[in-house]
């Protein structure tokens, strides 16, 4: 039971406590934790000795805190919970609470490497059907390993950063032409944030996932389908994805998701031993994709074929190391139903079946000025939900000056 | 004419002056510049006021110096040249020269994003013939844009870092199996190091290449061909490349390569306007691949189809920004002749034609204990060559503990 006004029963109660980084006026960026519609200034809290993290909370990014590891993450979480629930601390803590409306949320961590997986069977099948209609939709490797690739870390941006429409080459019957993308799309994903590094040559087994991963963010992996279709063979997507990837400002700790674990879909054929996670659990995260005010899709994360523990085990099984701040995303989340697809490519079946928004507006792909907001919740304790915040972006025309 | 003993006429004379980062005993890493077989301690030189870079030379990586930009790069280079050629400075400077044999060279810069291109026509054609024998070797997009993809920045390592043989899945007639790679290969490449960042949404035109790129390194993009063949569809190489990418310890400034520019191969069909670099110039860098003491190949960089200026223009044309420390590599460098190929895949034609090393030893792919050294030179002023150093790695068995 928290003493913070308005926080009890909220999706951002003491059962959640997501971390972020904020600016207030001209002051340097600092770390905060969300409680209700307020934010506890952890820089000030550590300076005052209310919470101790060896100075890791007095940094302009979460990276030093992420590097501390699970025992310290848990200790800090316990202490914050105590401060926010024990009325005896109210006098000292309340002055360090700021209304969210008075701060600007910035990129919460410095991204090391960014990897994007492709782990929804429904998404991979849909894309296969749309792009390669004459072939088996799933390639032979898909059920044997979590397919993934490296994306561009330097263009991962926080929610509300404007997304400039990318330009590039697309194929036409008369050869390639250059111009602004005409098939700009979203990909609704969940991202996993690595805290504790691994050493070169030392794979992270599936059962050590929680030793390394601190928590999750929501991800919108903006994608230019016309650029992608022309460029992706044989080395994969490049400019179609590298212009911007948006993440939610709140990193929700795995500790807040204890009630969200559910059995993941059975894997058949059986996976190789290094990918066997027993129990094979997914997270029951429920996403919602809002396009200019209309909810167009509700992608269910629980149905992902490959789990985050398997993805990390695969990513490192060749000896590749992970660093603090590495981000790996699930891949587009799509359920079996059209209304559960995580991309507009699928929602409009390659642009062939426009979707209706409010006021009779029809859309296939993104137009300039469009805003997409992806939000999500998870089941929490005692029937309360866990809010995962949202990742939002508005498309600005190609060639507009950067913000 | 330099007063430094042994440096006059050396490939590392005052016409070259590559930058690196070194350790000496227990002291923190610091920046140096190579002259002959010595290294000028630039940390000490800036501390003594002999060269001024606003403190950028007093850092443990080159990144702050790389961020300064071309006018400052040129000013520092001029000043160092003056110090090393004007005998009046000898008394002050000579105590700051260290024998290379007494220092350990470490990773010279912190890598932002790592991108790998695929810009040798001979290489792309050879790979197409080996992997897709029934199709046209070059895919339809290849002559229209410089194909590239993102690699793993966190596993870029400096020369002489042991390379642990990666494990992973490979296809067999009975389905995929897991184990150490059986087709471990090299890729001889040249890497371009970005100094000055670009803004989101602001592409770098072909003619602004030298405003952003500071210099070059040699790159060995170690590749596990068996893993690659199984995993790469549809999103490109992932574990096959992510375990290690080695770079030479010396970053050779573009200023040292003024005599190395040569016309690049004519491009037909004509490229789109954003890729038109006039004049269309490549660098006459001559690489040498040494396998356990035998030179097996001499890849010629001058024949690369896509230039570094075109690669940077393409990489940013969608609005993606570059950061200080970004590294983009040319892709495997192969000439028309088998003895000019930059990978063992090509040299042994998919492993079908073993190559002879010293003492009657035959090889197809890398065995544990093998050492590969890639070195290079460029033409310099007055018939002197410019040494580009070397990138070396020795294969250690899979599962060995990390160093």
Interface residues (C-beta under 8 A of the other chain):
Chain A: X112 X113 X118 X131 X139 X140 X141 X144 X145 X147 X148 X149 X150 X151 X152 X153 X154 X155 X157 X164 X165 X166 X167 X168 X169 X171 X175 X176 X177 X178 X199 X200 X201 X202 X203 X224 X227 X230 X231 X232 X233 X234 X235 X236 X237 X238 X239 X240 X242 X243 X244 X269 X272 X273 X274 X314 X315 X317 X318 X319 X320 X321 X322 X323 X326 X398 X399 X400 X401 X402 X403
Chain B: X112 X113 X118 X139 X140 X141 X144 X145 X147 X148 X149 X150 X151 X152 X153 X154 X155 X157 X164 X165 X166 X167 X168 X169 X171 X175 X176 X177 X178 X199 X200 X201 X202 X203 X224 X227 X230 X231 X232 X233 X234 X235 X236 X237 X238 X239 X240 X242 X243 X244 X269 X272 X273 X274 X314 X315 X317 X318 X319 X320 X321 X322 X323 X326 X398 X399 X400 X401 X402 X403
